[in-house]
Amino acid sequence: MIMKEQRKRMLDKSILKHAIKDSFMKLNPMIMMKNPVMFVVEIGTLVVLLMLLFPGYFGTGNEMGFNLAVFIILLFTLLFANFAEALAEGRGKAQAASLKKSKQDTQANKLIGDEIQVVSSTELRKGDIVMVSQGEMIPSDGEVIEGLASVDESAITGESAPVIKESGGDFCSVTGGTRVVSDRIKVRITTEPGETFIDKMISLVEGAQRQKTPNEIALNTLLISLTIIFLIVVVTLAPIARHFNIDLPVPVLISLLVCLIPTTIGGLLSAIGIAGMDRVTQFNVLAMSGKAVEASGDINTMILDKTGTITFGNRMASEFVSVGGVEKAELVKWAAMSSMKDETPEGRSVLELMRKQEYTLDESLAAGGAFIEFKAETRMSGLDLADGRKVRKGAVDSVRQWIVSQNGSVPADLEEKANQVASEGGTPLAVALDDQIYGIIYLKDTVKPGMKERFDQLREMGIRTIMCTGDNPLTAATIAREAGVDDFVAESKPEDKIAVIRREQEQGKLVAMTGDGTNDAPALAQADVGLAMNSGTVAAKEAANMVDLDSDPSKIIEVVAIGKQLLMTRGALTTFSIANDVAKYFAIIPAMFMLAIPQMGALNVMGLGSPLSAILSALIFNAVIIPLLIPLAMKGVKYKPMSSDRLLGRNLLIYGLGGMVVPFVGIKAIDLLVHLWI
């Protein structure tokens, strides 16, 4: 979705300018109420402002300088927190503006009967049929129902190489706003105006569909609880101080409260979530909700299709293998006949192989015949000829069962030759006519380079991989071993994929799955994270909670890494924020009481100059640390595949210990400067 040039402009001057403006606009209390922690800071800021404006009413005339300093620091604390959120939102708005440029009203050649009527793309409705020729823009999202063409999708994906779209199979989906660069296709519109993928993407990146995730809600609840606890603590400090004849002005108590409540993570929490969603869209993945992105970080099991995901998916006929003493010419004849009306790439490859081997076919035999489409349940396709004969091709076990049901016999060498094809990593398709099996079509496919290494990475993340394929167990085992997956399910049907997902979920695991076909839709809906291919069917995209615009099934691995990075970033900065609060506690409390209680001086480990300088130094550090952490919140904590225990230990060492050390150093340095000023 975002081209390289656009990515370079994500932090340009216009975005920064709008972010600064929005930082002030977000001071509106109705907006600030959505962030309870920062809303408490805003109330404290308003109280100090009133004390500055009406010093006589509050009796604070002698403290104007200190109160003014507190007000300015608190105001900047609010602005820095708002800036972090506004900057993250600004990146989304920049993406949306780019997408809106690609969304334009185009002319469409609408088919009405046999006539073509030129209409505006905004007039198209779901179910309309349009013709799109070379050089023309596809007017809306749809499915190719006739023809084959190269389509330039760079306006959506940013990739310059055109992709092939064809009728039949799982690569028939087209997106509005893309351009046909060769040939001609007939497209059935599958969306209503305003519901296209570009519209959804614009809505997503602008934040219209961005909702808090369960983990984010839980963390918000924790932050609110901590804020209430520290509010009670600070309120009770006032009578305790009076008991020791210590005067604690309201601005001092407000400063203490702001330093102790988790303002750091409170100010960055929203920005972290927005930036996490932004990183997903930068990978050209459309996430329907933040929940899907977050869930991907907790994935335990990944279900992957073999074809197109682990292998290239271009299974093509490479050899005809006859069985039972059948002449090869007869096998070729009926293999080609079974593929006469098969518009899938595999079906067309059978006819191409026949022609390459210089065989001919009397196509008149197929006249009047009824095409039997492939179904996941039967795992066969074929042709019922006009003279009553039935020709089928499909999975060996399915064709074998069909032959037995026709009272036919199974050739003795069928199993042996099918196993030989499977052992070489190929897919055997049996060909039968009525009650006789003629032979096998050898379909070849190859494992994508680097898949084994990627599955090794997933294992390091603690994720178990399961390959689902319609191939026989021998072929499946060969591919699984070559690719390096943990387990496989052979001869799988749609209900088998759902059964695997449910079994894993019943064990308390979160499951991710990729798919592109209509038969994948039920499993995509069942999975906790379902990633559908944009080139796939509408049913698959509607069932999934993520859509990959590049149609790269292996991208689920990157999505999982982004999800883990989002969770790590939130956890790391929460740890850092709480550790900060502990350090600030040791900075302020001893300094406040050590004049009346000299023994408290033992806790003044920082050796801060005075109570006032301690308070101002902690307050300044509290404000400054937020903008310093904005780049980390935006970019995310770098994720390295490792076990959960090692990951937790690493983060506690870096962000827990670091969150304790940094404030001690920072507050002490600021105190040296503030003490000179005071």
Secondary structure by P-SEA (a helix, b strand, c coil): cccaaaaaacccaaaaaaaaaaaaaacccccccccaaaaaaaaaaaaaaaaaacccccccccaaaaaaaaaaaaaaaaaaaaaaaaaaaaaaaaaaaaaaaaccccccccccccbbbbbccccccccbbbbbcccccccccccccbbbbbbbccccccccbbbbbbcccccccccccbbbccccbbbbbcccccccaaaaaaaaaacccccccaaaaaaaaaaaaaaaaaaaaaaaaaaaaaaacccccaaaaaaaaaaccaaaaaacaaaaaaaaaaaaaaaccccccaaaaaaaaaccbbbbbcccccccccccccbbbbcccccaaaaaaaaaaaacccccaaaaaaaaaaaaacccccccccccbbbbcccccccbbbbbcccccccccccaaaaaaaaaaacbbbbcaaaaaaaaaaaacbbbbbbbccccccbbbbbbbbcccaaaaaaaaaaaacbbbbbbccccaaaaaaaaaaaccccccccccaaaaaaaaaaaaaabbbbbbccccccaaaaaaaccbbbbbccccaaaaaacccccccccccaaaaaaaaaaaaaaaaaaaaaaaaaaaaaaaaacccccccccccccccccccccccaaaaaaaaaaaaaaaaaaaaaaaaaccccccccaaaaaaaaaaaaaaaaaaaaaaaaaaaaaaaaaac
